[in-house]
């Protein structure tokens, strides 16, 4: 499916309305990216609403010079399962009758069939491997690694299931990358925050979060129980389950909102600035692959220039990392709006050297749009230096003054 992104979207996310300002915003380089990682059954629009709330809170507490170096994005997962529906329906039926909940669990009362059926089903689906989809996790890790390679620090504000994604993504980073990656946990369904399971970990879980309380109570069917609730809001929210990021946890002036905002500021101050391996840009293309010796990235610019290992510098952009001894990344970037061209950037691959079938991963970023492609290559005869195989395209329309329209397609 083709994905469109208008620079106006970037404006809305940033809370800005002028096309000129937004056009500049995608060209400016930032020092830190703050991501929001969503929970189950959260629509993408709601995820953008959540990161915008985080942005609004930070602009009110940080000095202007510290806020201006931040950019905001989402680590979206589109997982949709029956798990939360099962939890919610069970919780809603038992709400207000906690004693009966425990009597059922300790078999002091005959367990109704509906209760047993729901928790038997939960036992088969509510685990980390089921809740963290491979595609989403891979995309998250690629995004974090690319940003860190560009010299950016990462802070992930993770809500509910987003904590599982964040913890697993962190485990896949190398030691250097981990020093520049931090996570602030909200309504954590996991039992740690980046390996820290103590009260000092940057997390906020409400005492009246009925989803978390039920998961803790039902730990008999779970691989591990979540971290204990540690925050209490004095006023009730419109969210009956007390689990919503916006309505419950980020309610204006609430204890949880103050705690979460403070944790973000604290984590920001403790991260190491990574050394820059590749250059950031308004367009970037990153290539990694497996254990074979060499796969090459080729980019054809709209002006007709071919950028690759034998011509690193194009007119619009450049191949600033060509890896001939490892497994990537190879990296192409258009540094700013002054060299960004209208037209189509063609991305191609050449399996230059290897003996076995290989899988290449390409992450393409254009403005605020990101897409990841997995390319399965049967042998080293996949493309040639003179005739690499086309795998993706980036369409650019517009100009710096009026804004840009990006499209990434195969």
Phi, psi and omega in degrees: 000138178281141180245132177248144173223126178259147181298339176299326178298317177301323178296315183295319179296321183276352182078022181249159184232347183269131181299322181299316181294317181292323178300320178292328186295328180281346180265337180286143177268143180243165182265333185219139173249128175257120180256152168247126178255120188274164176265190181300146170057029177261122180290156183299321179299318179295327178294319175295323176300322182292316180291332177291326175296316178301316179300314181299321180291320183289326180294338181273346184243341183264146171300148183307320183292334177277326179288325186293341180268005181262145168233159189232139183207179178239149168251087190273137168237133184262025181298127177226108180231178178280352190304306184292325176301317179296314179299313184297316181295322178295315180298315184298322180290326184265355182303133179086001181224057183300323181299322179291324178305311181289325179297321178294318182293323181266015174058032172275352177220145181297128184281122177298152181300320182297324181290313180297318181297317182296316184281335171294320178292320177301322182298332182271341186243337187269077173218169188296321182293329179282326186274340181251106183281143184300314183300311181296316181298316180299317179298318179299312183298316179300319180296315180295315183295321179295316180297317179294322177297333178275004177089018182258145170275155182235130169237122177256120171266108189252130180245130173056239181299336177303336176293324177295317177297315182297315180295320180289323177298317180300321181294340181265357176275155175277173186299323179294316181293324181298330181292343182248012182239124177232158180223135172251121188263135178229127181052056189288119176271354177266178183255014179198168173237102183051043177091349180263117180246024180262173179293345180277352179296146180285082180219154176224118175231126183286142177297329181261021174282101187293332177294311180294317179301319180291321178296318177298317180295328183265025186299343180298335181254011182244155178293331177197157182266150180295165175295148187294143174304141185225007185222143178227126174268140184285327183255149178282146177260173178287347180276110186295333180272348180066026187245347185292135179296312185283310188283326183258304188283327182252024175302132187304126177079002182282161179298321180292321178298316180297318180295314182295314180298318178297321179296320180298313180299318180295314180296320178305319183284346185256358182274146176276139174284120184285151172292144185276119179265322178229166182267139174286167179191172177287334169231132173224146176228122181242133180241129170228161178210188187271235191263356181284159190297314191203124168238137185247141177264133176234136177231126174261117181279160180303334180282355179101351180288136175259122180253127180196195185296334180262003173206082189291329186255120173262190176274322181270317184216196183206153170270099186269356174215117177241109185263117180247000184235351182232219183233033179100180004277151159261145194215126175246142178214145167259112194294328184196180183291341182288338177247356178294133182248148167288149179123200184244128170267121180261131182249128184223162182232149170228120174281090193286321185206127179168166184247332187245164174305144186224155175238122177257142176244125179242126174250126183245127176239130177223111188064238176255008179269136180228132172224145179241135179238136171254124183246117180266121183246122185288329181200178181291354179272016175281098182078169175221165179304325181273335182226069177293158182270131179291132181235340182197163181220149174237120177262129179240127175232151175108196180207173186295327182283319186264350181103165183242153170241127180245146171218131177246127182212162180278000000 
